[in-house]
Structures are given as C-alpha cells and as structure tokens.
Amino acid sequence: MSLLLPKLASKKGQAIKSTAEKVLVLRFGRDEDPVQLQIDDILSKTYHDLSKIAMIYLVDMDQTPIYAQYFDVSYIPSTVFFFNGQHMKVDYGSPDHTKFVGSFKTKQDFINLVEVIYRGAIQGKLIIQSPTDPKNIPKYDLLYQGI
C-alpha cells in the first residue's frame, strides 16, 4: 500500500515549509515493518478523499533519521500534523500532544481528525481537541530519559 503514497526521502524536499493551505500529514515508520500495513492502507484509501485539504507523506525512519530525531519519534507508527509550516498539536487524551502514536482504527477516524485539524488551523488554533473516540486511541506510556 505504501507504494501509492509519496515518500519524504530527505530533508531537502522542504515539504513542511512548502505545503500551503493544506494539512501536512507525516507518517513515521519503517517500510519493511508489517505493522505499517494497516495505517498505510488507511492513508492510501483516504489520500484522494482528502487531497483538497491534506498532503500525506511517508517517512521511513531508517532513511531520514534527522526527522525522527527532530520530532522525537520513539514509537512507530507515529503521525505528525502541520499546517502552513506550523506544527499542529492535538489533544488525544494522552500526555503527548505532538504526535499520534499507533494506527488509526478506521478510515473515518483519520478523515475526521484531518478535517478537525484543518478547520482549527484555518481559525488560527495551534492545539485541537481530537474528535476520535478515546477507546479508538492507542494507550502508551511516555518514557523520559534523564541526562
């Protein structure tokens, strides 16, 4: 399924800064990981439906580790959202508002989330309340490493 979606292979692409008036969706993971198939299937099925309000890119953590370090992606799959170069935060009811960790349960969950982010971003909001049912949001514990 990931063959249908564009890949962000290097930072030189500047997709974050060059995507205007659309939600930029970056899915972090590893292409050879079979767990990615569920989320890639959902993303590829919604790609055409959301094409007027969103751009979806896949980021392989092994090919572009600079993005994984910058966005502190330690769990995969993780999905990060932007609008006009601004990192959009979403309150999922978890401690981390910077990324969605795990796979979306349904295609409609993903569509609803992108639409709410788009509407909130147009209104100038930087943090959005997730429309996803809390039982459909994967639970995980944040791990902090002290220096």
LUMZAFI-99561 format. One record per residue: x, y, z of N, C-alpha, C, O in turn. Coordinates in steps of 0.1 Angstrom, whole numbers, padded with zeros to 4 digits, always signed. Example, Ala and Ser with C-alpha at 12.3 -4.5 7.8 and 13.67 -1.06 7.14 Angstrom:
+0132-0057+0078+0123-0045+0078+0132-0033+0078+0142-0033+0085+0128-0022+0071+0137-0011+0071+0129+0000+0079+0134+0011+0080
REM end
This chain:
+0008-0012+0000+0000+0000+0000+0009+0013+0000+0005+0023-0006+0020+0012+0006+0028+0024+0007+0034+0028-0006+0039+0039-0008+0033+0020-0016+0037+0024-0030+0028+0035-0036+0033+0042-0045+0016+0036-0031+0007+0046-0036+0009+0060-0030+0004+0070-0036+0016+0060-0019+0018+0073-0012+0032+0079-0015+0041+0071-0016+0033+0092-0016+0046+0098-0018+0055+0096-0005+0050+0096+0006+0068+0095-0007+0077+0093+0004+0086+0106+0005+0090+0112-0005+0088+0109+0017+0097+0120+0020+0111+0114+0023+0113+0109+0034+0120+0114+0013+0132+0107+0014+0144+0115+0021+0153+0110+0025+0142+0129+0020+0153+0137+0026+0147+0150+0031+0136+0154+0027+0155+0157+0039+0150+0170+0044+0150+0180+0033+0144+0191+0034+0158+0178+0022+0159+0187+0011+0145+0190+0004+0144+0200-0002+0136+0181+0006+0123+0183-0001+0115+0195+0005+0107+0200-0002+0118+0199+0017+0111+0210+0023+0096+0209+0023+0089+0219+0021+0091+0197+0024+0076+0196+0024+0069+0204+0035+0058+0208+0033+0075+0205+0046+0069+0212+0057+0067+0226+0054+0056+0232+0057+0077+0233+0049+0076+0247+0046+0068+0250+0033+0063+0261+0031+0068+0241+0024+0063+0244+0010+0048+0240+0009+0042+0243-0001+0042+0232+0019+0028+0229+0018+0020+0240+0024+0020+0243+0036+0012+0247+0015+0005+0258+0019-0010+0256+0019-0015+0249+0009-0017+0260+0029-0032+0260+0030-0037+0245+0030-0049+0243+0026-0029+0236+0033-0033+0222+0035-0026+0216+0047-0016+0221+0052-0033+0206+0053-0027+0199+0064-0016+0189+0058-0019+0182+0049-0005+0190+0064+0006+0181+0060+0006+0169+0070+0008+0172+0082+0005+0157+0065+0005+0145+0074+0018+0138+0071+0020+0134+0060+0026+0136+0082+0038+0128+0080+0036+0115+0089+0035+0116+0101+0037+0104+0082+0036+0091+0089+0050+0085+0090+0057+0082+0080+0055+0084+0103+0068+0079+0106+0067+0064+0108+0058+0059+0115+0076+0056+0103+0077+0042+0105+0088+0036+0096+0097+0043+0092+0087+0023+0095+0097+0015+0087+0089+0008+0076+0080+0000+0079+0093+0010+0063+0086+0004+0052+0085-0011+0053+0075-0017+0048+0095-0018+0058+0095-0032+0058+0088-0038+0070+0087-0050+0071+0083-0030+0079+0075-0034+0090+0061-0038+0087+0054-0030+0082+0057-0051+0089+0043-0055+0086+0032-0048+0093+0021-0047+0089+0036-0042+0105+0026-0035+0113+0021-0022+0106+0010-0017+0108+0030-0017+0097+0027-0005+0090+0016-0007+0080+0010+0003+0075+0013-0019+0076+0003-0021+0065-0011-0016+0069-0017-0011+0060-0015-0017+0081-0028-0012+0085-0029+0003+0083-0039+0008+0077-0020+0010+0088-0021+0025+0087-0018+0030+0073-0025+0039+0068-0009+0023+0066-0007+0027+0052-0019+0024+0043-0022+0032+0034-0027+0014+0046-0039+0011+0039-0049+0022+0042-0056+0026+0032-0051+0026+0054-0060+0037+0057-0056+0050+0050-0064+0057+0045-0043+0053+0051-0038+0066+0045-0040+0065+0030-0043+0075+0024-0037+0054+0023-0038+0053+0009-0053+0054+0005-0056+0060-0006-0062+0049+0012-0076+0049+0009-0082+0063+0011-0091+0067+0004-0076+0071+0020-0081+0085+0022-0073+0095+0014-0077+0107+0014-0063+0092+0008-0054+0101+0001-0062+0109-0010-0061+0122-0010-0070+0103-0018-0078+0110-0028-0089+0118-0021-0092+0130-0025-0096+0113-0011-0107+0120-0005-0102+0132+0002-0110+0142+0003-0090+0133+0008-0085+0144+0015-0076+0153+0007-0070+0162+0012-0075+0150-0006-0065+0157-0014-0067+0173-0015-0057+0180-0018-0079+0178-0013-0081+0192-0013-0077+0199+0000-0074+0211+0000-0076+0191+0011-0072+0198+0024-0060+0192+0030-0055+0197+0040-0054+0181+0024-0043+0175+0031-0033+0169+0021-0037+0165+0010-0020+0168+0025-0010+0161+0017-0004+0151+0027-0002+0154+0039-0003+0139+0022+0002+0128+0031+0015+0123+0026+0016+0119+0014+0025+0122+0035+0038+0117+0031+0042+0106+0041+0038+0106+0053+0049+0096+0036+0055+0086+0044+0070+0089+0047+0077+0094+0038+0074+0087+0059+0088+0090+0063+0093+0077+0069+0089+0072+0079+0103+0071+0062+0110+0059+0067+0121+0064+0077+0130+0071+0073+0120+0059+0089+0129+0064+0099+0143+0060+0097+0152+0066+0102+0145+0049+0089+0159+0045+0086+0165+0054+0075+0177+0055+0075+0157+0059+0066+0162+0067+0055+0164+0082+0059+0173+0088+0054+0156+0087+0068+0156+0101+0072+0156+0102+0088+0146+0106+0093+0167+0097+0094+0167+0098+0109+0167+0112+0114+0163+0114+0126+0170+0122+0107+0170+0136+0112+0156+0140+0115+0154+0147+0125+0146+0136+0108+0132+0139+0111+0128+0131+0124+0121+0137+0132+0132+0119+0125+0128+0111+0136+0134+0117+0149+0127+0117+0159+0146+0122+0148+0152+0128+0160+0146+0142+0163+0143+0145+0175+0143+0150+0153+0137+0163+0155+0124+0162+0161+0120+0170+0170+0115+0153+0157+0102+0152+0162+0101+0142+0174+0090+0138+0178+0112+0137+0178+0113+0128+0190+0104+0116+0188+0096+0112+0197+0105+0109+0176+0097+0098+0173+0104+0085+0179+0114+0081+0173+0099+0080+0189+0105+0068+0195+0095+0056+0194+0100+0044+0194+0082+0058+0192+0073+0047+0189+0068+0048+0175+0066+0059+0170+0067+0037+0168+0062+0037+0155+0050+0027+0154+0050+0017+0161+0041+0030+0145+0040+0042+0137+0036+0054+0145+0028+0053+0154+0041+0066+0141+0037+0078+0146+0033+0088+0135+0039+0087+0124+0023+0096+0137+0018+0105+0127+0019+0119+0133+0014+0122+0144+0025+0128+0125+0026+0142+0129+0019+0151+0119+0019+0148+0107+0013+0162+0124+0005+0171+0115+0011+0185+0115+0015+0190+0125+0010+0191+0103+0014+0205+0102+0004+0213+0093-0004+0207+0086+0004+0226+0095-0004+0235+0086+0004+0247+0084+0008+0254+0093+0007+0251+0071+0015+0262+0067+0028+0263+0075+0032+0274+0079+0035+0252+0076+0048+0251+0083+0047+0251+0098+0057+0250+0105+0035+0252+0104+0033+0252+0118+0029+0238+0123+0020+0232+0118+0037+0233+0133+0034+0220+0139+0020+0221+0146+0019+0229+0155+0011+0213+0142-0003+0213+0149-0003+0202+0160+0001+0191+0158-0007+0207+0171-0008+0197+0183-0023+0193+0184-0032+0201+0182-0025+0181+0189-0038+0175+0190-0039+0169+0204-0030+0161+0208-0049+0172+0212-0052+0166+0225-0059+0153+0223-0071+0153+0220-0052+0142+0224-0058+0129+0222-0062+0123+0236-0067+0112+0236-0060+0130+0246-0063+0125+0260-0050+0117+0265-0051+0110+0275-0039+0119+0258-0027+0113+0263-0017+0124+0266-0019+0136+0264-0006+0120+0273+0004+0131+0277+0011+0138+0266+0016+0149+0267+0011+0132+0254+0019+0137+0243+0009+0143+0232+0001+0135+0226+0009+0156+0230+0000+0162+0220+0007+0165+0207+0001+0170+0198+0020+0161+0206+0027+0164+0194+0026+0154+0182+0028+0157+0171+0021+0142+0186+0020+0132+0175+0010+0121+0179+0007+0119+0191+0004+0115+0169-0005+0104+0171+0004+0091+0171+0010+0088+0160+0004+0083+0181+0012+0071+0181+0003+0059+0180-0007+0057+0187+0006+0051+0170-0002+0039+0167-0009+0040+0154-0007+0049+0146-0018+0031+0152-0026+0030+0140-0040+0035+0142-0046+0033+0153-0046+0042+0132-0060+0046+0133-0068+0034+0132-0066+0025+0123-0079+0033+0140-0088+0021+0139-0096+0020+0127-0098+0009+0121-0101+0032+0122-0109+0032+0110-0105+0043+0101-0098+0053+0105-0109+0042+0088-0106+0053+0078-0113+0065+0083-0108+0076+0081-0125+0064+0088-0133+0076+0092-0127+0083+0104-0127+0096+0105-0120+0076+0113-0113+0083+0124-0102+0092+0118-0101+0103+0123-0095+0087+0108-0084+0095+0103-0090+0107+0095-0085+0119+0096-0100+0105+0087-0107+0116+0080-0112+0127+0089-0110+0139+0087-0119+0123+0100-0124+0132+0110-0113+0140+0116-0114+0152+0118-0102+0134+0120-0091+0141+0126-0085+0151+0117-0082+0162+0121-0082+0147+0104-0076+0157+0095-0086+0169+0092-0081+0180+0091-0099+0166+0091-0108+0177+0089-0109+0187+0101-0110+0199+0099-0108+0181+0113-0109+0190+0125-0096+0198+0126-0096+0210+0130-0084+0192+0123-0072+0199+0123-0072+0210+0113-0068+0221+0115-0077+0207+0101-0078+0218+0090-0087+0229+0095-0083+0241+0093-0099+0226+0100-0108+0237+0104-0102+0245+0116-0103+0257+0116-0096+0238+0125-0089+0246+0136-0078+0254+0131-0076+0265+0136-0070+0249+0122-0058+0257+0117-0063+0269+0109-0057+0279+0111-0073+0268+0102-0079+0279+0094-0083+0290+0104-0082+0302+0101-0088+0286+0116-0092+0296+0126-0081+0301+0135-0083+0309+0143-0068+0296+0132-0057+0301+0139-0053+0293+0152-0044+0297+0159-0060+0282+0154-0057+0274+0166-0044+0266+0164-0041+0261+0153-0036+0264+0175-0024+0256+0174-0025+0243+0181-0017+0234+0179-0036+0241+0189-0039+0228+0195-0054+0226+0193-0062+0234+0195-0057+0213+0190-0070+0209+0186-0074+0198+0195-0066+0189+0199-0087+0197+0198-0093+0186+0205-0096+0175+0195-0103+0177+0185-0091+0163+0198-0093+0151+0189-0108+0147+0189-0114+0146+0199-0113+0145+0177-0127+0140+0175-0128+0125+0177-0139+0120+0177-0116+0118+0178-0116+0104+0178-0121+0099+0191-0117+0104+0202-0129+0088+0191-0134+0082+0203-0122+0077+0211-0114+0070+0206-0121+0081+0224-0110+0077+0233-0107+0062+0233-0095+0058+0234-0117+0053+0231-0114+0039+0230-0107+0035+0218-0102+0024+0217-0107+0043+0207-0100+0041+0195-0086+0046+0194-0079+0045+0184-0082+0052+0206-0068+0058+0206-0059+0049+0214-0062+0046+0225-0048+0044+0208-0039+0035+0215-0033+0042+0227-0030+0054+0227-0032+0034+0238-0026+0039+0250-0011+0035+0251-0008+0023+0247-0003+0043+0256+0011+0041+0258+0016+0050+0269+0010+0060+0272+0028+0046+0274+0034+0054+0285+0046+0061+0279+0054+0055+0271+0047+0074+0282+0059+0082+0278+0071+0078+0286+0070+0076+0298+0082+0076+0279+0095+0073+0286+0104+0085+0285+0107+0089+0274+0108+0090+0297+0117+0101+0297+0131+0096+0302+0131+0089+0311+0141+0101+0295+0154+0097+0299+0161+0109+0305+0162+0120+0299+0165+0108+0318+0172+0118+0324+0187+0119+0320+0193+0109+0318+0192+0131+0319+0206+0133+0315+0215+0134+0327+0227+0136+0325
REM end
